[in-house]
Amino acid sequence: MIMILSDHPADTLKMVRESLCVAQAGIPFATSVDRHREHVDRIQRLIDDIDRQRPLGPDGKHDNRHTPFCQCEDE
């Protein structure tokens, strides 16, 4: 489980997920080919864990899919 310990308002699960997706997309341009898959897979596991804590629907929206960990005010 990913726990966000930062008290910065932009460091929510939603924003961390977005940053991880951007980083994952840039890996082919920043790493050697032999380590590319390892890094992509590791970031994907983090994204998958965030998705378990803050689930998204088929449209990519969180809507009312609240969990005890999603960091929403509307729980």
mmCIF file of the N, C-alpha and C atoms, coordinates in Angstrom:
data_MODEL
# 
_entry.id   MODEL 
# 
loop_
_atom_site.group_PDB 
_atom_site.id 
_atom_site.type_symbol 
_atom_site.label_atom_id 
_atom_site.label_alt_id 
_atom_site.label_comp_id 
_atom_site.label_asym_id 
_atom_site.label_entity_id 
_atom_site.label_seq_id 
_atom_site.pdbx_PDB_ins_code 
_atom_site.Cartn_x 
_atom_site.Cartn_y 
_atom_site.Cartn_z 
_atom_site.occupancy 
_atom_site.B_iso_or_equiv 
_atom_site.pdbx_formal_charge 
_atom_site.auth_seq_id 
_atom_site.auth_comp_id 
_atom_site.auth_asym_id 
_atom_site.auth_atom_id 
_atom_site.pdbx_PDB_model_num 
ATOM 1   N N  . MET A 1 1  ? 0.838   -1.169 0.000   1.00 0.00 ? 1  MET A N  1 
ATOM 2   C CA . MET A 1 1  ? 0.000   0.000  0.000   1.00 0.00 ? 1  MET A CA 1 
ATOM 3   C C  . MET A 1 1  ? 0.887   1.239  0.000   1.00 0.00 ? 1  MET A C  1 
ATOM 4   N N  . ILE A 1 2  ? 0.521   2.184  -0.817  1.00 0.00 ? 2  ILE A N  1 
ATOM 5   C CA . ILE A 1 2  ? 1.237   3.452  -0.884  1.00 0.00 ? 2  ILE A CA 1 
ATOM 6   C C  . ILE A 1 2  ? 0.620   4.401  0.135   1.00 0.00 ? 2  ILE A C  1 
ATOM 7   N N  . MET A 1 3  ? 1.458   4.985  0.939   1.00 0.00 ? 3  MET A N  1 
ATOM 8   C CA . MET A 1 3  ? 1.005   6.000  1.877   1.00 0.00 ? 3  MET A CA 1 
ATOM 9   C C  . MET A 1 3  ? 1.714   7.292  1.520   1.00 0.00 ? 3  MET A C  1 
ATOM 10  N N  . ILE A 1 4  ? 0.968   8.336  1.306   1.00 0.00 ? 4  ILE A N  1 
ATOM 11  C CA . ILE A 1 4  ? 1.538   9.629  0.993   1.00 0.00 ? 4  ILE A CA 1 
ATOM 12  C C  . ILE A 1 4  ? 1.747   10.370 2.306   1.00 0.00 ? 4  ILE A C  1 
ATOM 13  N N  . LEU A 1 5  ? 2.990   10.616 2.669   1.00 0.00 ? 5  LEU A N  1 
ATOM 14  C CA . LEU A 1 5  ? 3.298   11.270 3.931   1.00 0.00 ? 5  LEU A CA 1 
ATOM 15  C C  . LEU A 1 5  ? 3.538   12.767 3.772   1.00 0.00 ? 5  LEU A C  1 
ATOM 16  N N  . SER A 1 6  ? 3.579   13.231 2.559   1.00 0.00 ? 6  SER A N  1 
ATOM 17  C CA . SER A 1 6  ? 3.804   14.646 2.307   1.00 0.00 ? 6  SER A CA 1 
ATOM 18  C C  . SER A 1 6  ? 2.594   15.458 2.755   1.00 0.00 ? 6  SER A C  1 
ATOM 19  N N  . ASP A 1 7  ? 2.849   16.642 3.259   1.00 0.00 ? 7  ASP A N  1 
ATOM 20  C CA . ASP A 1 7  ? 1.733   17.513 3.622   1.00 0.00 ? 7  ASP A CA 1 
ATOM 21  C C  . ASP A 1 7  ? 1.504   18.583 2.557   1.00 0.00 ? 7  ASP A C  1 
ATOM 22  N N  . HIS A 1 8  ? 2.173   18.434 1.422   1.00 0.00 ? 8  HIS A N  1 
ATOM 23  C CA . HIS A 1 8  ? 1.964   19.372 0.320   1.00 0.00 ? 8  HIS A CA 1 
ATOM 24  C C  . HIS A 1 8  ? 0.602   19.093 -0.306  1.00 0.00 ? 8  HIS A C  1 
ATOM 25  N N  . PRO A 1 9  ? -0.209  20.112 -0.529  1.00 0.00 ? 9  PRO A N  1 
ATOM 26  C CA . PRO A 1 9  ? -1.579  19.883 -1.041  1.00 0.00 ? 9  PRO A CA 1 
ATOM 27  C C  . PRO A 1 9  ? -1.639  19.203 -2.406  1.00 0.00 ? 9  PRO A C  1 
ATOM 28  N N  . ALA A 1 10 ? -0.587  19.284 -3.199  1.00 0.00 ? 10 ALA A N  1 
ATOM 29  C CA . ALA A 1 10 ? -0.610  18.658 -4.532  1.00 0.00 ? 10 ALA A CA 1 
ATOM 30  C C  . ALA A 1 10 ? -0.199  17.192 -4.501  1.00 0.00 ? 10 ALA A C  1 
ATOM 31  N N  . ASP A 1 11 ? 0.215   16.683 -3.362  1.00 0.00 ? 11 ASP A N  1 
ATOM 32  C CA . ASP A 1 11 ? 0.701   15.306 -3.284  1.00 0.00 ? 11 ASP A CA 1 
ATOM 33  C C  . ASP A 1 11 ? -0.401  14.331 -2.879  1.00 0.00 ? 11 ASP A C  1 
ATOM 34  N N  . THR A 1 12 ? -1.492  14.328 -3.619  1.00 0.00 ? 12 THR A N  1 
ATOM 35  C CA . THR A 1 12 ? -2.583  13.384 -3.378  1.00 0.00 ? 12 THR A CA 1 
ATOM 36  C C  . THR A 1 12 ? -2.340  12.133 -4.216  1.00 0.00 ? 12 THR A C  1 
ATOM 37  N N  . LEU A 1 13 ? -3.070  11.075 -3.928  1.00 0.00 ? 13 LEU A N  1 
ATOM 38  C CA . LEU A 1 13 ? -2.940  9.864  -4.740  1.00 0.00 ? 13 LEU A CA 1 
ATOM 39  C C  . LEU A 1 13 ? -3.203  10.168 -6.208  1.00 0.00 ? 13 LEU A C  1 
ATOM 40  N N  . LYS A 1 14 ? -4.191  11.014 -6.474  1.00 0.00 ? 14 LYS A N  1 
ATOM 41  C CA . LYS A 1 14 ? -4.519  11.360 -7.859  1.00 0.00 ? 14 LYS A CA 1 
ATOM 42  C C  . LYS A 1 14 ? -3.319  11.986 -8.559  1.00 0.00 ? 14 LYS A C  1 
ATOM 43  N N  . MET A 1 15 ? -2.685  12.948 -7.908  1.00 0.00 ? 15 MET A N  1 
ATOM 44  C CA . MET A 1 15 ? -1.579  13.654 -8.540  1.00 0.00 ? 15 MET A CA 1 
ATOM 45  C C  . MET A 1 15 ? -0.320  12.793 -8.621  1.00 0.00 ? 15 MET A C  1 
ATOM 46  N N  . VAL A 1 16 ? -0.086  11.976 -7.609  1.00 0.00 ? 16 VAL A N  1 
ATOM 47  C CA . VAL A 1 16 ? 1.069   11.073 -7.651  1.00 0.00 ? 16 VAL A CA 1 
ATOM 48  C C  . VAL A 1 16 ? 0.886   10.068 -8.786  1.00 0.00 ? 16 VAL A C  1 
ATOM 49  N N  . ARG A 1 17 ? -0.336  9.581  -8.977  1.00 0.00 ? 17 ARG A N  1 
ATOM 50  C CA . ARG A 1 17 ? -0.603  8.654  -10.079 1.00 0.00 ? 17 ARG A CA 1 
ATOM 51  C C  . ARG A 1 17 ? -0.303  9.315  -11.413 1.00 0.00 ? 17 ARG A C  1 
ATOM 52  N N  . GLU A 1 18 ? -0.757  10.557 -11.578 1.00 0.00 ? 18 GLU A N  1 
ATOM 53  C CA . GLU A 1 18 ? -0.480  11.280 -12.817 1.00 0.00 ? 18 GLU A CA 1 
ATOM 54  C C  . GLU A 1 18 ? 1.019   11.404 -13.066 1.00 0.00 ? 18 GLU A C  1 
ATOM 55  N N  . SER A 1 19 ? 1.769   11.758 -12.035 1.00 0.00 ? 19 SER A N  1 
ATOM 56  C CA . SER A 1 19 ? 3.219   11.913 -12.173 1.00 0.00 ? 19 SER A CA 1 
ATOM 57  C C  . SER A 1 19 ? 3.886   10.588 -12.531 1.00 0.00 ? 19 SER A C  1 
ATOM 58  N N  . LEU A 1 20 ? 3.422   9.505  -11.919 1.00 0.00 ? 20 LEU A N  1 
ATOM 59  C CA . LEU A 1 20 ? 3.985   8.186  -12.237 1.00 0.00 ? 20 LEU A CA 1 
ATOM 60  C C  . LEU A 1 20 ? 3.715   7.808  -13.688 1.00 0.00 ? 20 LEU A C  1 
ATOM 61  N N  . CYS A 1 21 ? 2.528   8.118  -14.193 1.00 0.00 ? 21 CYS A N  1 
ATOM 62  C CA . CYS A 1 21 ? 2.205   7.810  -15.593 1.00 0.00 ? 21 CYS A CA 1 
ATOM 63  C C  . CYS A 1 21 ? 3.115   8.592  -16.546 1.00 0.00 ? 21 CYS A C  1 
ATOM 64  N N  . VAL A 1 22 ? 3.360   9.861  -16.225 1.00 0.00 ? 22 VAL A N  1 
ATOM 65  C CA . VAL A 1 22 ? 4.261   10.665 -17.054 1.00 0.00 ? 22 VAL A CA 1 
ATOM 66  C C  . VAL A 1 22 ? 5.672   10.084 -17.009 1.00 0.00 ? 22 VAL A C  1 
ATOM 67  N N  . ALA A 1 23 ? 6.136   9.737  -15.807 1.00 0.00 ? 23 ALA A N  1 
ATOM 68  C CA . ALA A 1 23 ? 7.477   9.160  -15.658 1.00 0.00 ? 23 ALA A CA 1 
ATOM 69  C C  . ALA A 1 23 ? 7.581   7.843  -16.411 1.00 0.00 ? 23 ALA A C  1 
ATOM 70  N N  . GLN A 1 24 ? 6.553   7.016  -16.320 1.00 0.00 ? 24 GLN A N  1 
ATOM 71  C CA . GLN A 1 24 ? 6.567   5.720  -16.989 1.00 0.00 ? 24 GLN A CA 1 
ATOM 72  C C  . GLN A 1 24 ? 6.672   5.900  -18.501 1.00 0.00 ? 24 GLN A C  1 
ATOM 73  N N  . ALA A 1 25 ? 5.967   6.883  -19.027 1.00 0.00 ? 25 ALA A N  1 
ATOM 74  C CA . ALA A 1 25 ? 6.006   7.120  -20.474 1.00 0.00 ? 25 ALA A CA 1 
ATOM 75  C C  . ALA A 1 25 ? 7.383   7.606  -20.930 1.00 0.00 ? 25 ALA A C  1 
ATOM 76  N N  . GLY A 1 26 ? 8.124   8.268  -20.045 1.00 0.00 ? 26 GLY A N  1 
ATOM 77  C CA . GLY A 1 26 ? 9.429   8.789  -20.425 1.00 0.00 ? 26 GLY A CA 1 
ATOM 78  C C  . GLY A 1 26 ? 10.582  7.822  -20.252 1.00 0.00 ? 26 GLY A C  1 
ATOM 79  N N  . ILE A 1 27 ? 10.350  6.696  -19.621 1.00 0.00 ? 27 ILE A N  1 
ATOM 80  C CA . ILE A 1 27 ? 11.430  5.742  -19.342 1.00 0.00 ? 27 ILE A CA 1 
ATOM 81  C C  . ILE A 1 27 ? 12.165  5.283  -20.606 1.00 0.00 ? 27 ILE A C  1 
ATOM 82  N N  . PRO A 1 28 ? 11.489  5.003  -21.694 1.00 0.00 ? 28 PRO A N  1 
ATOM 83  C CA . PRO A 1 28 ? 12.234  4.547  -22.880 1.00 0.00 ? 28 PRO A CA 1 
ATOM 84  C C  . PRO A 1 28 ? 13.280  5.551  -23.359 1.00 0.00 ? 28 PRO A C  1 
ATOM 85  N N  . PHE A 1 29 ? 13.092  6.815  -23.033 1.00 0.00 ? 29 PHE A N  1 
ATOM 86  C CA . PHE A 1 29 ? 14.009  7.848  -23.486 1.00 0.00 ? 29 PHE A CA 1 
ATOM 87  C C  . PHE A 1 29 ? 15.110  8.138  -22.464 1.00 0.00 ? 29 PHE A C  1 
ATOM 88  N N  . ALA A 1 30 ? 14.981  7.591  -21.249 1.00 0.00 ? 30 ALA A N  1 
ATOM 89  C CA . ALA A 1 30 ? 15.895  7.954  -20.177 1.00 0.00 ? 30 ALA A CA 1 
ATOM 90  C C  . ALA A 1 30 ? 16.744  6.799  -19.644 1.00 0.00 ? 30 ALA A C  1 
ATOM 91  N N  . THR A 1 31 ? 16.444  5.581  -20.032 1.00 0.00 ? 31 THR A N  1 
ATOM 92  C CA . THR A 1 31 ? 17.174  4.445  -19.467 1.00 0.00 ? 31 THR A CA 1 
ATOM 93  C C  . THR A 1 31 ? 17.696  3.537  -20.569 1.00 0.00 ? 31 THR A C  1 
ATOM 94  N N  . SER A 1 32 ? 18.644  2.709  -20.194 1.00 0.00 ? 32 SER A N  1 
ATOM 95  C CA . SER A 1 32 ? 19.166  1.746  -21.153 1.00 0.00 ? 32 SER A CA 1 
ATOM 96  C C  . SER A 1 32 ? 18.105  0.683  -21.426 1.00 0.00 ? 32 SER A C  1 
ATOM 97  N N  . VAL A 1 33 ? 18.154  0.120  -22.597 1.00 0.00 ? 33 VAL A N  1 
ATOM 98  C CA . VAL A 1 33 ? 17.143  -0.850 -23.022 1.00 0.00 ? 33 VAL A CA 1 
ATOM 99  C C  . VAL A 1 33 ? 17.076  -2.045 -22.085 1.00 0.00 ? 33 VAL A C  1 
ATOM 100 N N  . ASP A 1 34 ? 18.200  -2.497 -21.563 1.00 0.00 ? 34 ASP A N  1 
ATOM 101 C CA . ASP A 1 34 ? 18.195  -3.687 -20.719 1.00 0.00 ? 34 ASP A CA 1 
ATOM 102 C C  . ASP A 1 34 ? 17.491  -3.464 -19.377 1.00 0.00 ? 34 ASP A C  1 
ATOM 103 N N  . ARG A 1 35 ? 17.349  -2.239 -18.917 1.00 0.00 ? 35 ARG A N  1 
ATOM 104 C CA . ARG A 1 35 ? 16.664  -1.971 -17.646 1.00 0.00 ? 35 ARG A CA 1 
ATOM 105 C C  . ARG A 1 35 ? 15.280  -1.354 -17.854 1.00 0.00 ? 35 ARG A C  1 
ATOM 106 N N  . HIS A 1 36 ? 14.929  -1.060 -19.089 1.00 0.00 ? 36 HIS A N  1 
ATOM 107 C CA . HIS A 1 36 ? 13.665  -0.404 -19.413 1.00 0.00 ? 36 HIS A CA 1 
ATOM 108 C C  . HIS A 1 36 ? 12.469  -1.147 -18.814 1.00 0.00 ? 36 HIS A C  1 
ATOM 109 N N  . ARG A 1 37 ? 12.328  -2.414 -19.093 1.00 0.00 ? 37 ARG A N  1 
ATOM 110 C CA . ARG A 1 37 ? 11.175  -3.201 -18.642 1.00 0.00 ? 37 ARG A CA 1 
ATOM 111 C C  . ARG A 1 37 ? 11.097  -3.242 -17.123 1.00 0.00 ? 37 ARG A C  1 
ATOM 112 N N  . GLU A 1 38 ? 12.217  -3.370 -16.468 1.00 0.00 ? 38 GLU A N  1 
ATOM 113 C CA . GLU A 1 38 ? 12.255  -3.414 -15.002 1.00 0.00 ? 38 GLU A CA 1 
ATOM 114 C C  . GLU A 1 38 ? 11.656  -2.134 -14.405 1.00 0.00 ? 38 GLU A C  1 
ATOM 115 N N  . HIS A 1 39 ? 12.043  -0.995 -14.930 1.00 0.00 ? 39 HIS A N  1 
ATOM 116 C CA . HIS A 1 39 ? 11.533  0.285  -14.418 1.00 0.00 ? 39 HIS A CA 1 
ATOM 117 C C  . HIS A 1 39 ? 10.050  0.470  -14.740 1.00 0.00 ? 39 HIS A C  1 
ATOM 118 N N  . VAL A 1 40 ? 9.669   0.144  -15.960 1.00 0.00 ? 40 VAL A N  1 
ATOM 119 C CA . VAL A 1 40 ? 8.258   0.260  -16.360 1.00 0.00 ? 40 VAL A CA 1 
ATOM 120 C C  . VAL A 1 40 ? 7.381   -0.623 -15.476 1.00 0.00 ? 40 VAL A C  1 
ATOM 121 N N  . ASP A 1 41 ? 7.819   -1.847 -15.238 1.00 0.00 ? 41 ASP A N  1 
ATOM 122 C CA . ASP A 1 41 ? 7.041   -2.778 -14.409 1.00 0.00 ? 41 ASP A CA 1 
ATOM 123 C C  . ASP A 1 41 ? 6.928   -2.285 -12.966 1.00 0.00 ? 41 ASP A C  1 
ATOM 124 N N  . ARG A 1 42 ? 8.012   -1.745 -12.415 1.00 0.00 ? 42 ARG A N  1 
ATOM 125 C CA . ARG A 1 42 ? 7.996   -1.252 -11.036 1.00 0.00 ? 42 ARG A CA 1 
ATOM 126 C C  . ARG A 1 42 ? 7.019   -0.081 -10.901 1.00 0.00 ? 42 ARG A C  1 
ATOM 127 N N  . ILE A 1 43 ? 7.059   0.849  -11.850 1.00 0.00 ? 43 ILE A N  1 
ATOM 128 C CA . ILE A 1 43 ? 6.126   1.977  -11.805 1.00 0.00 ? 43 ILE A CA 1 
ATOM 129 C C  . ILE A 1 43 ? 4.698   1.493  -11.987 1.00 0.00 ? 43 ILE A C  1 
ATOM 130 N N  . GLN A 1 44 ? 4.487   0.489  -12.847 1.00 0.00 ? 44 GLN A N  1 
ATOM 131 C CA . GLN A 1 44 ? 3.134   -0.033 -13.045 1.00 0.00 ? 44 GLN A CA 1 
ATOM 132 C C  . GLN A 1 44 ? 2.586   -0.638 -11.762 1.00 0.00 ? 44 GLN A C  1 
ATOM 133 N N  . ARG A 1 45 ? 3.427   -1.310 -10.991 1.00 0.00 ? 45 ARG A N  1 
ATOM 134 C CA . ARG A 1 45 ? 2.962   -1.866 -9.710  1.00 0.00 ? 45 ARG A CA 1 
ATOM 135 C C  . ARG A 1 45 ? 2.527   -0.749 -8.765  1.00 0.00 ? 45 ARG A C  1 
ATOM 136 N N  . LEU A 1 46 ? 3.227   0.365  -8.760  1.00 0.00 ? 46 LEU A N  1 
ATOM 137 C CA . LEU A 1 46 ? 2.831   1.510  -7.931  1.00 0.00 ? 46 LEU A CA 1 
ATOM 138 C C  . LEU A 1 46 ? 1.504   2.094  -8.409  1.00 0.00 ? 46 LEU A C  1 
ATOM 139 N N  . ILE A 1 47 ? 1.350   2.236  -9.715  1.00 0.00 ? 47 ILE A N  1 
ATOM 140 C CA . ILE A 1 47 ? 0.097   2.747  -10.282 1.00 0.00 ? 47 ILE A CA 1 
ATOM 141 C C  . ILE A 1 47 ? -1.055  1.799  -9.944  1.00 0.00 ? 47 ILE A C  1 
ATOM 142 N N  . ASP A 1 48 ? -0.836  0.501  -10.047 1.00 0.00 ? 48 ASP A N  1 
ATOM 143 C CA . ASP A 1 48 ? -1.873  -0.483 -9.714  1.00 0.00 ? 48 ASP A CA 1 
ATOM 144 C C  . ASP A 1 48 ? -2.290  -0.372 -8.251  1.00 0.00 ? 48 ASP A C  1 
ATOM 145 N N  . ASP A 1 49 ? -1.317  -0.138 -7.363  1.00 0.00 ? 49 ASP A N  1 
ATOM 146 C CA . ASP A 1 49 ? -1.642  0.004  -5.946  1.00 0.00 ? 49 ASP A CA 1 
ATOM 147 C C  . ASP A 1 49 ? -2.457  1.269  -5.700  1.00 0.00 ? 49 ASP A C  1 
ATOM 148 N N  . ILE A 1 50 ? -2.105  2.350  -6.361  1.00 0.00 ? 50 ILE A N  1 
ATOM 149 C CA . ILE A 1 50 ? -2.897  3.575  -6.235  1.00 0.00 ? 50 ILE A CA 1 
ATOM 150 C C  . ILE A 1 50 ? -4.313  3.330  -6.748  1.00 0.00 ? 50 ILE A C  1 
ATOM 151 N N  . ASP A 1 51 ? -4.446  2.601  -7.846  1.00 0.00 ? 51 ASP A N  1 
ATOM 152 C CA . ASP A 1 51 ? -5.778  2.314  -8.395  1.00 0.00 ? 51 ASP A CA 1 
ATOM 153 C C  . ASP A 1 51 ? -6.622  1.453  -7.451  1.00 0.00 ? 51 ASP A C  1 
ATOM 154 N N  . ARG A 1 52 ? -5.996  0.618  -6.646  1.00 0.00 ? 52 ARG A N  1 
ATOM 155 C CA . ARG A 1 52 ? -6.758  -0.147 -5.647  1.00 0.00 ? 52 ARG A CA 1 
ATOM 156 C C  . ARG A 1 52 ? -7.251  0.786  -4.532  1.00 0.00 ? 52 ARG A C  1 
ATOM 157 N N  . GLN A 1 53 ? -6.442  1.778  -4.195  1.00 0.00 ? 53 GLN A N  1 
ATOM 158 C CA . GLN A 1 53 ? -6.803  2.698  -3.122  1.00 0.00 ? 53 GLN A CA 1 
ATOM 159 C C  . GLN A 1 53 ? -7.752  3.797  -3.589  1.00 0.00 ? 53 GLN A C  1 
ATOM 160 N N  . ARG A 1 54 ? -7.629  4.193  -4.847  1.00 0.00 ? 54 ARG A N  1 
ATOM 161 C CA . ARG A 1 54 ? -8.470  5.248  -5.421  1.00 0.00 ? 54 ARG A CA 1 
ATOM 162 C C  . ARG A 1 54 ? -8.941  4.764  -6.793  1.00 0.00 ? 54 ARG A C  1 
ATOM 163 N N  . PRO A 1 55 ? -9.938  3.872  -6.806  1.00 0.00 ? 55 PRO A N  1 
ATOM 164 C CA . PRO A 1 55 ? -10.361 3.239  -8.057  1.00 0.00 ? 55 PRO A CA 1 
ATOM 165 C C  . PRO A 1 55 ? -10.940 4.238  -9.066  1.00 0.00 ? 55 PRO A C  1 
ATOM 166 N N  . LEU A 1 56 ? -10.729 3.906  -10.332 1.00 0.00 ? 56 LEU A N  1 
ATOM 167 C CA . LEU A 1 56 ? -11.260 4.697  -11.435 1.00 0.00 ? 56 LEU A CA 1 
ATOM 168 C C  . LEU A 1 56 ? -12.229 3.841  -12.236 1.00 0.00 ? 56 LEU A C  1 
ATOM 169 N N  . GLY A 1 57 ? -13.226 4.474  -12.809 1.00 0.00 ? 57 GLY A N  1 
ATOM 170 C CA . GLY A 1 57 ? -14.178 3.773  -13.663 1.00 0.00 ? 57 GLY A CA 1 
ATOM 171 C C  . GLY A 1 57 ? -13.646 3.665  -15.078 1.00 0.00 ? 57 GLY A C  1 
ATOM 172 N N  . PRO A 1 58 ? -14.419 3.056  -15.972 1.00 0.00 ? 58 PRO A N  1 
ATOM 173 C CA . PRO A 1 58 ? -13.990 2.889  -17.362 1.00 0.00 ? 58 PRO A CA 1 
ATOM 174 C C  . PRO A 1 58 ? -13.762 4.221  -18.072 1.00 0.00 ? 58 PRO A C  1 
ATOM 175 N N  . ASP A 1 59 ? -14.389 5.270  -17.555 1.00 0.00 ? 59 ASP A N  1 
ATOM 176 C CA . ASP A 1 59 ? -14.207 6.600  -18.146 1.00 0.00 ? 59 ASP A CA 1 
ATOM 177 C C  . ASP A 1 59 ? -13.014 7.340  -17.542 1.00 0.00 ? 59 ASP A C  1 
ATOM 178 N N  . GLY A 1 60 ? -12.289 6.700  -16.621 1.00 0.00 ? 60 GLY A N  1 
ATOM 179 C CA . GLY A 1 60 ? -11.129 7.318  -16.001 1.00 0.00 ? 60 GLY A CA 1 
ATOM 180 C C  . GLY A 1 60 ? -11.457 8.240  -14.842 1.00 0.00 ? 60 GLY A C  1 
ATOM 181 N N  . LYS A 1 61 ? -12.721 8.273  -14.459 1.00 0.00 ? 61 LYS A N  1 
ATOM 182 C CA . LYS A 1 61 ? -13.140 9.151  -13.359 1.00 0.00 ? 61 LYS A CA 1 
ATOM 183 C C  . LYS A 1 61 ? -13.314 8.355  -12.074 1.00 0.00 ? 61 LYS A C  1 
ATOM 184 N N  . HIS A 1 62 ? -13.027 9.002  -10.968 1.00 0.00 ? 62 HIS A N  1 
ATOM 185 C CA . HIS A 1 62 ? -13.148 8.381  -9.647  1.00 0.00 ? 62 HIS A CA 1 
ATOM 186 C C  . HIS A 1 62 ? -14.608 8.385  -9.178  1.00 0.00 ? 62 HIS A C  1 
ATOM 187 N N  . ASP A 1 63 ? -15.322 9.470  -9.481  1.00 0.00 ? 63 ASP A N  1 
ATOM 188 C CA . ASP A 1 63 ? -16.739 9.650  -9.118  1.00 0.00 ? 63 ASP A CA 1 
ATOM 189 C C  . ASP A 1 63 ? -16.996 9.256  -7.665  1.00 0.00 ? 63 ASP A C  1 
ATOM 190 N N  . ASN A 1 64 ? -17.910 8.325  -7.423  1.00 0.00 ? 64 ASN A N  1 
ATOM 191 C CA . ASN A 1 64 ? -18.275 7.951  -6.047  1.00 0.00 ? 64 ASN A CA 1 
ATOM 192 C C  . ASN A 1 64 ? -17.673 6.601  -5.637  1.00 0.00 ? 64 ASN A C  1 
ATOM 193 N N  . ARG A 1 65 ? -16.559 6.244  -6.216  1.00 0.00 ? 65 ARG A N  1 
ATOM 194 C CA . ARG A 1 65 ? -15.890 4.974  -5.899  1.00 0.00 ? 65 ARG A CA 1 
ATOM 195 C C  . ARG A 1 65 ? -14.950 5.149  -4.708  1.00 0.00 ? 65 ARG A C  1 
ATOM 196 N N  . HIS A 1 66 ? -15.461 5.667  -3.618  1.00 0.00 ? 66 HIS A N  1 
ATOM 197 C CA . HIS A 1 66 ? -14.625 6.014  -2.477  1.00 0.00 ? 66 HIS A CA 1 
ATOM 198 C C  . HIS A 1 66 ? -14.182 4.790  -1.680  1.00 0.00 ? 66 HIS A C  1 
ATOM 199 N N  . THR A 1 67 ? -12.978 4.891  -1.157  1.00 0.00 ? 67 THR A N  1 
ATOM 200 C CA . THR A 1 67 ? -12.422 3.893  -0.256  1.00 0.00 ? 67 THR A CA 1 
ATOM 201 C C  . THR A 1 67 ? -11.921 4.642  0.977   1.00 0.00 ? 67 THR A C  1 
ATOM 202 N N  . PRO A 1 68 ? -11.548 3.943  2.023   1.00 0.00 ? 68 PRO A N  1 
ATOM 203 C CA . PRO A 1 68 ? -10.992 4.635  3.191   1.00 0.00 ? 68 PRO A CA 1 
ATOM 204 C C  . PRO A 1 68 ? -9.654  5.328  2.890   1.00 0.00 ? 68 PRO A C  1 
ATOM 205 N N  . PHE A 1 69 ? -9.058  5.044  1.735   1.00 0.00 ? 69 PHE A N  1 
ATOM 206 C CA . PHE A 1 69 ? -7.718  5.565  1.430   1.00 0.00 ? 69 PHE A CA 1 
ATOM 207 C C  . PHE A 1 69 ? -7.692  6.571  0.293   1.00 0.00 ? 69 PHE A C  1 
ATOM 208 N N  . CYS A 1 70 ? -8.812  6.890  -0.327  1.00 0.00 ? 70 CYS A N  1 
ATOM 209 C CA . CYS A 1 70 ? -8.790  7.668  -1.574  1.00 0.00 ? 70 CYS A CA 1 
ATOM 210 C C  . CYS A 1 70 ? -8.520  9.163  -1.364  1.00 0.00 ? 70 CYS A C  1 
ATOM 211 N N  . GLN A 1 71 ? -8.511  9.616  -0.139  1.00 0.00 ? 71 GLN A N  1 
ATOM 212 C CA . GLN A 1 71 ? -8.200  11.001 0.203   1.00 0.00 ? 71 GLN A CA 1 
ATOM 213 C C  . GLN A 1 71 ? -9.263  11.985 -0.289  1.00 0.00 ? 71 GLN A C  1 
ATOM 214 N N  . CYS A 1 72 ? -10.475 11.524 -0.448  1.00 0.00 ? 72 CYS A N  1 
ATOM 215 C CA . CYS A 1 72 ? -11.565 12.411 -0.854  1.00 0.00 ? 72 CYS A CA 1 
ATOM 216 C C  . CYS A 1 72 ? -12.261 12.986 0.369   1.00 0.00 ? 72 CYS A C  1 
ATOM 217 N N  . GLU A 1 73 ? -12.804 14.151 0.194   1.00 0.00 ? 73 GLU A N  1 
ATOM 218 C CA . GLU A 1 73 ? -13.573 14.783 1.250   1.00 0.00 ? 73 GLU A CA 1 
ATOM 219 C C  . GLU A 1 73 ? -14.977 14.170 1.358   1.00 0.00 ? 73 GLU A C  1 
ATOM 220 N N  . ASP A 1 74 ? -15.461 13.546 0.265   1.00 0.00 ? 74 ASP A N  1 
ATOM 221 C CA . ASP A 1 74 ? -16.850 13.095 0.163   1.00 0.00 ? 74 ASP A CA 1 
ATOM 222 C C  . ASP A 1 74 ? -17.100 11.689 0.693   1.00 0.00 ? 74 ASP A C  1 
ATOM 223 N N  . GLU A 1 75 ? -16.201 11.134 1.453   1.00 0.00 ? 75 GLU A N  1 
ATOM 224 C CA . GLU A 1 75 ? -16.340 9.736  1.863   1.00 0.00 ? 75 GLU A CA 1 
ATOM 225 C C  . GLU A 1 75 ? -17.566 9.516  2.703   1.00 0.00 ? 75 GLU A C  1 
# 
